[in-house]
Amino acid sequence: MLEVDAAPVDAVAADGADAFAVLGGDRLRIVLVRAEPGEIRAELLVSDTAAALDASVVQVADSANALRASLAGYALEVVR
């Protein structure tokens, strides 16, 4: 699960995964689900590309849907 400042985000799209987004206050929580193991790429569409974007990985689950004890090895890359 990712958390992102909701203000600049207009839409979410995922490549090779299903994306589910829920707005909670000023934060957008995004869950990306992939049927097979592998890299997940998501695109956040923003209307104001100059706006600061605060995003982080907050949870990762395994194939049995159990939360992993550590986020080590998982990263979020923001490309403009």
VENGI-V546401 format. One record per residue. N is the residue number from 1. PHI is phi in radians with two decimals (* if undefined). OMEGA is omega in radians with two decimals (none if undefined). NEAR is the number of other C-alpha atoms within 10 Angstrom. Layout:
n=N phi=PHI omega=OMEGA near=NEAR
n=N phi=PHI omega=OMEGA near=NEAR
This chain:
n=1 phi=* omega=3.09 near=16
n=2 phi=-1.91 omega=2.97 near=17
n=3 phi=-2.14 omega=-3.07 near=20
n=4 phi=-2.39 omega=2.95 near=19
n=5 phi=-1.00 omega=-3.05 near=17
n=6 phi=-1.31 omega=-3.00 near=20
n=7 phi=-0.86 omega=-3.06 near=15
n=8 phi=-1.52 omega=-3.02 near=18
n=9 phi=-1.58 omega=3.12 near=17
n=10 phi=-1.74 omega=-3.10 near=11
n=11 phi=-2.80 omega=3.13 near=12
n=12 phi=-2.24 omega=3.07 near=14
n=13 phi=-2.36 omega=-3.14 near=16
n=14 phi=-2.12 omega=3.12 near=16
n=15 phi=-1.78 omega=3.13 near=13
n=16 phi=1.39 omega=-3.13 near=16
n=17 phi=-2.66 omega=3.02 near=18
n=18 phi=-1.64 omega=-3.14 near=14
n=19 phi=-2.05 omega=3.09 near=17
n=20 phi=-2.22 omega=-3.10 near=14
n=21 phi=-2.20 omega=3.12 near=16
n=22 phi=-2.33 omega=3.12 near=12
n=23 phi=-1.55 omega=3.09 near=13
n=24 phi=-2.32 omega=-3.07 near=10
n=25 phi=1.19 omega=3.14 near=8
n=26 phi=-1.75 omega=-3.14 near=10
n=27 phi=-2.01 omega=3.08 near=16
n=28 phi=-1.89 omega=3.09 near=18
n=29 phi=-1.74 omega=-3.09 near=21
n=30 phi=-2.12 omega=3.07 near=19
n=31 phi=-1.89 omega=3.11 near=17
n=32 phi=-1.95 omega=-3.08 near=20
n=33 phi=-2.11 omega=3.12 near=17
n=34 phi=-2.12 omega=-3.10 near=16
n=35 phi=-1.24 omega=-3.12 near=9
n=36 phi=-1.96 omega=3.10 near=9
n=37 phi=-1.05 omega=3.10 near=9
n=38 phi=2.61 omega=-3.13 near=9
n=39 phi=-1.19 omega=3.08 near=10
n=40 phi=-2.01 omega=3.08 near=13
n=41 phi=-2.07 omega=3.09 near=13
n=42 phi=-2.24 omega=3.11 near=16
n=43 phi=-2.05 omega=3.07 near=13
n=44 phi=-1.78 omega=-3.14 near=14
n=45 phi=-1.53 omega=-3.11 near=13
n=46 phi=-2.23 omega=3.12 near=16
n=47 phi=-1.47 omega=3.14 near=12
n=48 phi=-1.89 omega=-3.07 near=11
n=49 phi=-1.24 omega=3.10 near=11
n=50 phi=-1.53 omega=-3.11 near=9
n=51 phi=-1.19 omega=3.07 near=11
n=52 phi=-1.16 omega=-3.13 near=10
n=53 phi=-2.17 omega=3.11 near=15
n=54 phi=-1.76 omega=-3.10 near=12
n=55 phi=-2.41 omega=3.12 near=17
n=56 phi=-2.69 omega=3.01 near=15
n=57 phi=-1.46 omega=-3.11 near=15
n=58 phi=-2.00 omega=3.10 near=13
n=59 phi=-2.67 omega=3.05 near=15
n=60 phi=-2.40 omega=3.12 near=17
n=61 phi=-1.99 omega=3.11 near=13
n=62 phi=-1.59 omega=-3.08 near=9
n=63 phi=-1.16 omega=3.08 near=11
n=64 phi=-1.63 omega=3.14 near=6
n=65 phi=1.19 omega=3.07 near=8
n=66 phi=-1.66 omega=3.13 near=9
n=67 phi=-1.17 omega=3.09 near=12
n=68 phi=-1.31 omega=-3.10 near=11
n=69 phi=-1.25 omega=-3.06 near=9
n=70 phi=-2.39 omega=3.04 near=10
n=71 phi=-1.69 omega=3.13 near=13
n=72 phi=-1.00 omega=3.13 near=7
n=73 phi=1.59 omega=3.12 near=5
n=74 phi=-1.88 omega=-3.09 near=11
n=75 phi=-2.49 omega=3.08 near=9
n=76 phi=-2.13 omega=-3.14 near=11
n=77 phi=-1.98 omega=3.11 near=8
n=78 phi=-1.79 omega=-3.14 near=10
n=79 phi=-2.07 omega=3.13 near=5
n=80 phi=-1.87 omega=none near=5
